[in-house]
Amino acid sequence: MFSRIAPRYDLLNHLLSLRFDVIWRKRLAHRFADILARPDARVLDLCCGTGDLALALADATTAYAASKSICLMGADFAHPMLVRAREKTAGTCRRLEFVEADALSLPFADATFDLVATAFGFRNLVNYAAGLRELRRVLAVGGALAILEFAEPRGALFRNLFRFYFHRVLPAVGAVVSGHAQAYSYLPESVARFPIPSELVELMERCGFGDVAFESWTSGIVTLHTGCAPP
Ligand SMILES: C[S@@+](CC[C@H](N)C(=O)[O-])C[C@H]1O[C@@H](n2cnc3c(N)ncnc32)[C@H](O)[C@@H]1O
């Protein structure tokens, strides 16, 4: 499904979110400025799609890091998404590497990364606990996990408006522009099935993460979940 929608993925992302997706990824990157300021930081964009979070992290890196030896990688299992990610970074000075991999079985050694961040990708894993355990494995001690996901907005009026948009308008526009109706009806369905923030906090703690917290952005349309890998 993700491979099929890759050609129009960025266009639809920006169109359907009114470019809020760009702001959300930038905000996530700036939230981890302390890690991105380390000259030797190792950072993974998990379920990177066409690489927009990796690019936001790279831009934040050049803003913060004194040295450019930082290691920034993206991983995704949909090859056409990675082709686009590589096209977007080719010819730029950003040093990014994109790897074809399943989030549930990553080709990285234990304790490889100081930051694993994922935007709108984690929700799609078939087993959240297995995914969290795998992310815990590849994080170095003290490393941070950031999961950015859609959620149900706060406030009855806004929630109802959002539901109408998310369940009616978005699938219709997505179907016409992408030509793949199923992918854009899957989106609201998968968000409805996703654990609410307090449930994900509990699961992250059970899977070995410390300092687990979440914050709601843009009236609760998205939630940033954070945790760290304790010793
Ligand atoms: C909605 S897109 C998000 C892409 C990107 N992170 C962004 O911010 O636009 C979800 C991505 O997760 C990837 N994905 C889903 N399950 C995965 C898995 N088990 N392993 C690797 N990638 C996965 C899909 O291929 C897709 O590119």
The ligand as a Tripos MOL2 file, in Angstrom:
@<TRIPOS>MOLECULE
LIG
   27    29     1     0     0
SMALL
NO_CHARGES

@<TRIPOS>ATOM
      1 C1          2.4030    7.4350    6.8300 C.3       1 LIG1
      2 S1          4.0050    7.0370    6.2600 S.3       1 LIG1
      3 C2          5.0260    8.1560    7.1990 C.3       1 LIG1
      4 C3          6.2690    8.5360    6.4590 C.3       1 LIG1
      5 C4          7.1390    9.6050    7.0880 C.3       1 LIG1
      6 N1          7.6450    9.2090    8.3800 N.3       1 LIG1
      7 C5          6.4510   10.9390    7.1820 C.2       1 LIG1
      8 O1          6.6270   11.6330    8.1920 O.co2     1 LIG1
      9 O2          5.7740   11.3270    6.2230 O.co2     1 LIG1
     10 C6          4.3070    5.5070    7.0510 C.3       1 LIG1
     11 C7          5.5860    4.8500    6.5950 C.3       1 LIG1
     12 O3          5.8520    3.7550    7.4700 O.3       1 LIG1
     13 C8          6.4160    2.7110    6.7050 C.3       1 LIG1
     14 N2          6.2580    1.4730    7.4580 N.ar      1 LIG1
     15 C9          5.1180    0.9350    7.9380 C.ar      1 LIG1
     16 N3          5.3670   -0.2140    8.5910 N.ar      1 LIG1
     17 C10         6.7070   -0.3960    8.5350 C.ar      1 LIG1
     18 C11         7.5770   -1.4040    9.0200 C.ar      1 LIG1
     19 N4          7.1360   -2.4590    9.6900 N.pl3     1 LIG1
     20 N5          8.8980   -1.2720    8.7770 N.ar      1 LIG1
     21 C12         9.3790   -0.2190    8.0670 C.ar      1 LIG1
     22 N6          8.5960    0.7490    7.5780 N.ar      1 LIG1
     23 C13         7.2820    0.6710    7.8070 C.ar      1 LIG1
     24 C14         5.6540    2.7600    5.3940 C.3       1 LIG1
     25 O4          6.3380    2.1170    4.3510 O.3       1 LIG1
     26 C15         5.5080    4.2730    5.1910 C.3       1 LIG1
     27 O5          6.5360    4.7880    4.3940 O.3       1 LIG1
@<TRIPOS>BOND
     1     1     2 1
     2     2     3 1
     3     2    10 1
     4     3     4 1
     5     4     5 1
     6     5     6 1
     7     5     7 1
     8     7     8 2
     9     7     9 1
    10    10    11 1
    11    11    12 1
    12    11    26 1
    13    12    13 1
    14    13    14 1
    15    13    24 1
    16    14    15 ar
    17    14    23 ar
    18    15    16 ar
    19    16    17 ar
    20    17    18 ar
    21    17    23 ar
    22    18    19 1
    23    18    20 ar
    24    20    21 ar
    25    21    22 ar
    26    22    23 ar
    27    24    25 1
    28    24    26 1
    29    26    27 1
@<TRIPOS>SUBSTRUCTURE
     1 LIG1         1 GROUP 0 **** ****
